């Protein structure tokens, strides 16, 4: 519908010795952004539509190196109305985090 959707993704990783295992993962609507209220599921169900978004814990317990192998069903729509839409966003977040961590490690080891 041409509305800006802004969500914050929060991640907590374990130590390098634990392969940066995902300890916590959460997605919440960004403060002061209400575009999510225009998502079809929100229009249909109200605040109830946000429960799956807030409750999903994408790949908690997995090492960060393993998440790049995650190949869920995805639909690259802008909203977070269905699991396949949310999988698409989580995959982008996790792959971006993995890339950043790999670059960070390479720099700290002098390989960059």
Number of C-alpha atoms within 10 A of each C-alpha: 9 7 13 13 17 16 18 11 16 11 17 13 18 15 10 11 7 12 14 18 21 22 15 15 20 17 21 15 18 14 9 7 12 14 17 22 18 17 18 15 18 16 12 12 10 13 11 11 20 19 10 15 19 14 12 15 17 19 19 18 15 16 18 24 17 12 19 15 10 13 10 11 11 16 16 12 13 16 21 25 18 15 16 16 17 24 21 19 22 21 20 13 15 22 18 13 14 18 15 12 15 13 14 14 14 12 11 10 9 8 9 9
